[in-house]
Amino acid sequence: MRVLVTGAAGFAGGWLLRALREDGHEVVAASQDGSPPTPRGAAEVEWIGMDVTSDDGVRQAVGRARPDVVYHLAGQASVATSFADPLGTWDVNATGTLRLAMALPRGTRLLVVSSAEVYGVVPEGEQPIAEPRPPCPCNPYAASKAAAELAALQADGVQVFVARAFNHTGPGQDARFAIASFAQQLAGMRGEADPVLHVGNLEARRDLLDVRDVVRGYQAIVERGEPGGVYNVCSGEAHSMHDVVARLVRISGTRARVAVDPERVRPVDLPLLLGDNARLRALGWAPRMPLEQTLSDLLDSFADEAA
């Protein structure tokens, strides 16, 4: 199978490339400038450039890749950035997805990676959240992802699958994201006499998955899912950020003190985001990585970078 992965230089993209190669697929990896990351994910795949904000660029990339299947991971993934640049976020996430869907030949299978943020604020009594719940986005990032889903599902002749990814982390995540930021801080303060970990809102509770389980979920959806179907990619368990931070501090051995930094608190934060993964489990998927292992591997990855 010839597979195109957009956003291949990103966090989940690198792990997906590895999984696809292990399964024997012929993989074409697209990044904005056509360059692989260093060092993860660079081997045994063909790299091409794709700017999802360019009509010609998308058409040329698709023509070069000639994919049977497309995993569309490219996007602006930061809620904070979406508040600063809502128009740019929309052009990348929503219009960029439409450009790609329109450029694909009939019969192509397209996985659109969306986000659980599209559900918006859901009362605790109505969680875990199942896929039939109507989207109600409450930030520019979530709105752009909801629009991307709608745009792709209207593509004529393309078999579209939607993955609504809940929060995930693991080795290789950018430190712009909360849990990776905590891990990076802790990895750099081993040996300090009075270490202080700077955090944002720790009241939020999140459904957390390891990125390696996430990409297996994406594969299960494309290989065994129903075209036009929407699938939550989630663990089905919620963890408070207090708990996550406490685990990270313990695993790190730093005994760091925790201090709330107002600049790290998001303008809008969902108190609880918990998903129902029954539809994905029905495809034969289940999480494999315990949270403790995920956090340990994440810390180790930042410690390796600092060494």
N, C-alpha and C positions, 0 to 999 in steps of 0.2 A: 504494500500500500504506500502511495506517495502522499506524504503529509506535510502541510505547511503550518508552522507555528508562528503567529505574529506576537510581538512583544517577547521574543525568545530570549532577549538579553536581560529580562527582568527576573524577579525572585522566583515565582512559580515556573516561569518559562524554562529556566535552566534545569529544574528537576523534571519537567515534562519531557524535554529533549532526551534526557538520560533514560527515562522510562520507555519512550518510544523506540529508541535505538536498541534497548535490551529486548524489546519485543520483535525486533527484526524489520521495522519499517524504514523506508527510504525517507529521510527527513530533510526538509528545507526550512531553515531558521531565518526569520525576518526581524531585523531591528531597524531603527530609524536611519542609521548611517551604514548599515550592512556589516557592522563589526561585531565580533563575538565578545562576550565578557572575558575577563581574565581572573582566574584560570578556568572557572567552572563552565561547562557546557560548550566548549569550543571544538571539541574533537568529533570527527566522523559525521559531521553534518555540513550541508552547503549553506553558506550565509549570503543573504541578499538584503538590499536596502528596501524599506517601505515606509513612506511618510503617509499616514492615514489621512492627513489634511490635504493631500494632493490627488485630484482625480486621475491625472496621467500617471502619477507615481504608483498608485494602487493598481491600475490596469496593467502597467508594465511588470510589476512584481508578480501579479497573478499569472500573467502570460509566461513569465520565466519559470515560475514554480510548478505550474501544471498540476495542481493538487487534486487528489481524490477526496481528501478530508482536510478541513482547516480548523485549527484550534485558535480562536481569536482572543488572545490575552492582552494585546496592545491597548493601552489606555492611560489616562491620567488617574492615578489611583489614590490620591490624597484628598481627604475631606477638607483639610485646612487649606490646601492650595485651591480647591474649588471655590471657597469663599473669596479668595483674593483674585481669582481669574475665572469667573463663571462662564464667560463666552468661550475662552480657550478650552475649558473643560468640556463644554458642549460640543465643540467642533471635533475634538479628538474622540470622545466617547460615543456620542450619539450619531453625528453626521459621518464620522470616520467609519463606524460600523455599517452604516447604510452604503457608503462608497464601496466597501469591501463586498457586501452582499450582492450589490448590483453588478460587480465585476466578475463574479464567479459563474462558471458554466452550469447549465442545468444538471441536476443530479448530484452536485457536490454536497457533501455533508459539512455543515458549519456549526461548530460549537461556539456560542456567544457566552463569554464569561461575564456574568453580571454580578450583582452584590446583594446581600441581605439587607443593605441599607435602603433598598427600594421599598421595604415594608413600612418604614417610618416608625413612629411611636405606637407600639401595640400594648394595650393593657396586660398586666401580668396574668390576669385570669384568662386571657385569650392566647396564652403561649403554652407550649411551643407552637411556633408558627408553621403552618402548612402552606403548600404552594398555591392552593386556590384563593388565598387571601388577596384582595385587591391591593396593588401597590399604593402607597401614600407617602412619597418621599418628602423629607423635611430639610434637605440641604442640596446645594447645587450638584454635588457629585452624584447623590442618589437620583436626582431628577434626570441627569444625563444618562445614567444606567437604565432607568426605566424606559426612557425614550429609545435607547439602543435596542432593547428587547423588542419593542413594538415595531421598529423599523426593520429589523432582521426578519421577523416573522411574516412580514409582508412580501419578502423577496420571492419573485416568481421562479418556480422550478428548483429552488435550493432547499435541501433538507436541513432545517434549522433545529438546533437543540439549545436550550438555555440552562446554564448552570448558575444558580444564585449562591455564590460563595459566601459563607459566614467567615468570621475572623479566623485567620490562620497565621502561623509563625513557624520558625525553624531556621536551620543554618542557611545563611545567605540573605536574610531579610535586611532591607535597608533600615538604618538607624533612625530615619525620619518617623518610623512607626513605633508606637509606644513600647511594646514589649521588647522589641529589638533595641530601642534606646536604653531601656533599663539594663538589659544584658551588656550592652557596650560600656555603659558607665561602670557597672560592677566589675567587668573584666579588666578595666583599666585602673581599678583602685585596690587590687590585691596587694597587701603589704602596707597600705596606708594606716596611720595611727588612728585617725578619726574620720572615716569615710562618710560622705553624705550622698544619698541617692535622690536626685531631683525627679519628681513625678508630677503628673497632672491629676485628673479626677480618678480616684480609686474606688468610687462608689459603684461605678458601672459593673454589670455582670455580663459576661460574654461567652458565647458558644465558641470554643476554641478547638481547632484541628491542627495537626502537623501538616506542613506543606506536602510531605510525601504521600500522606493519605488523600490530600486534596487532588493531586494530579492523577492518582489512581481512580478517584471519583470521576474526573473529567473523561478518562478513557472508558470507564464503564458506561457513561451516558452516551458517548459517541458509538460505542460498539454494540450496546444492547438496549439503548433507550428508544423511545418513541419519537419520531420526527414531529416537531411542533410542541414537544413536551418541555415542561419547566421542572427543574430538579434542584432542591436544596442540597448543598454540599456542606454538611455540618456534623458535629459529633452527637448532638442531642443532649448535651450536658452544659450547664452554665457555670462559669467560675468568676468570682469577683476579682477585680484587679488587685484588691488587698491581698487575696490568697496567692495570686500569681507573683506579686512582688515579694511576699514573704517566702515563697518557695525559691525564687531566684536568689534572694539574699542568703538563705540557708545553704543552697547548693554552692554558691560562690565562696562561702567561708569568710566573707568580709566583715560580717556583723555591722553592715552599714546602717546609719540612721536614715530615715525617710523624711523628706521635706517637700511640701507641695509648692510648685512653681506656678504662679498665676499665668505665665505665658504659655504653659503647657496645657491649660484647660481650654477645651474646644468651645466655640460659641454655642453649639447645640450638641448635646450628648444623650444617647438613648439609655435609660436606666437599666433595661434588660433587653437582650437580644438572644433568643433561644429558638433553635430550629427543630423541626420535625424531619427526620431523615428517612422515614419509612419508604418513600418512593424510590430513593436511591438504594436502600438496602434490598429492595425487591429485585434489583438488577444483579444481586450477588456481591455487593460491596459492603464492607464494614471497616471501621477504623482499626488500625493495627498498633499505632504508636501511642503509648501512654504519655500524658502531659509531662510527667517528671523527666522522661527521656528527651522529649522535645526541648524542654528548657535547658537541660544539661548540654545537649548538643549545640544549642544556640549560644550558650555561654562559652563553650569550647571553641566555637568558630570565631568569636571575637577575641578570645585569648590567643588563638593562633595568629590572628591579624596583628595583634599588639606585640607578639614575640619577635 
